[in-house]
Amino acid sequence: MIRMNVPSDYPELKVPFKSPYEVVGWRIMNLARYCFSFLPRFGFVRSPPRRPNGVSVIVRSCNDEWIEPSLRSIRDFADEIIVVDVSTDDTPMRVRRVAEEEGLNIKLIHMSIPLESLMGDTETYVYHSNIGLRYAKYRWAVIWDPDFVAYTNGPNNIMNLKDILLNLDPKIYYRVNVGFLYLDGDLFHIGPEGFRIRREVFAFTWSPRIKFYDAGRFEIIKFPLYYRRIIIPKIYAVHLVTVKNAKYILYRKYWTDWRENRDFQRFPTVQDYVRHRLKTDYGIESEQEGIKRAFMELASRLTKFEYLLKYCPEELKEEIKEPRYKILYDEDGRIIGRNDIGRIL
């Protein structure tokens, strides 16, 4: 683990373990990975491919409302950005505009496959992810979602992370986890995840052996044991988890259930599955009523946390002044709705 000095008011970042057994297993695996990571150096495993010492950022996008500030925030961090897009809205046009305005090296791969579902099944997502990996040409591959926004100045500047990556031993394979601030509902609230080390690998040494796999509910990457794990306990970006339109909040609630259920004959799209669950769970058919219920369930897990008023990524500073989403409170300090949904309670 790389240890770093942080300000006194900076939150402690931890890997979100589910049990003490997971902690023990993780530590044992970490020790094994560290030992096996020397195999390439001594010639027992093929050395990492010789590639330019830079960063290939892979973005999988579909109708993403935050993609513009997301891409702008990594304009200096990324040596190239591969955007694999399946949007049915104007996302490709917005990606091209950002690329032109910022002079970004963006490879936009727009899939012309019709996407009937608001969110894709895991198999399709894995396919798109592996296309992104195939086009990457630098030593480091970074998985970047279009609702991530990086810090570009101050102690959280993502360029500090780039310096760390580029100076790691080129004869060792690495997988790197970093900290994130998870925002929910709007820019001023966090959910149970809050501040933590992101469990999913953020950056790794590119290799033709590495690819995504379908694990049902999620896509995963299986790393060989000789990939050394590095944890950098610092926040370099915010994740706008449910700082999205109201319909997204409802669909996200059921999306991974639909993926894992895999009953695509009965429910070919997540929309079909959501309608089914609303009827079985709540006895309702109205999507608008479902949105209200999903939001209030989310609201029950939120904590007001105005961290961005003090530590805000540059690309969100204008948004902070006039946020598109703002959670509403009553005079007793209870959440009663959101500006785009209206008062629910």
Salt bridges, closest charged atoms under 4 A:
ASP9 OD2 - LYS310 NZ 2.94
GLU12 OE2 - LYS14 NZ 3.98
GLU22 OE2 - ARG199 NH2 2.60
GLU65 OE1 - ARG324 NH1 3.58
GLU68 OE1 - ARG94 NH1 3.35
GLU68 OE2 - ARG97 NH2 2.58
ASP79 OD2 - LYS162 NZ 3.14
GLU80 OE1 - LYS107 NZ 3.05
ASP85 OD2 - HIS110 ND1 2.82
ASP89 OD2 - ARG94 NH2 3.92
ASP90 OD1 - ARG94 NE 3.08
GLU101 OE1 - ARG72 NH2 2.67
GLU102 OE2 - ARG72 NH1 2.67
GLU102 OE1 - ARG75 NE 3.79
ASP145 OD1 - ARG60 NH2 3.40
ASP145 OD2 - ARG198 NH2 3.75
ASP147 OD2 - HIS239 NE2 3.15
ASP147 OD2 - LYS244 NZ 2.80
ASP169 OD2 - ARG41 NH2 2.00
ASP186 OD1 - HIS189 ND1 2.71
GLU193 OE2 - ARG196 NH2 2.98
GLU200 OE1 - ARG198 NE 3.75
ASP214 OD1 - ARG262 NH2 2.54
GLU219 OE1 - ARG259 NH1 3.64
ASP257 OD1 - ARG217 NH2 2.82
ASP257 OD2 - ARG277 NH1 3.19
GLU260 OE1 - ARG217 NH2 2.72
ASP263 OD2 - ARG266 NH1 3.49
ASP272 OD1 - ARG275 NH2 2.59
ASP281 OD2 - ARG277 NE 3.11
GLU285 OE2 - LYS279 NZ 3.38
GLU287 OE1 - LYS247 NZ 3.98
GLU289 OE2 - ARG293 NE 3.86
GLU297 OE1 - LYS253 NZ 2.55
GLU306 OE2 - LYS304 NZ 3.85
GLU314 OE2 - LYS317 NZ 2.84
GLU315 OE2 - ARG75 NH1 2.90
GLU318 OE2 - LYS321 NZ 3.07
GLU319 OE1 - ARG324 NH2 3.04
ASP330 OD2 - ARG334 NE 2.87
ASP340 OD1 - ARG338 NE 2.70
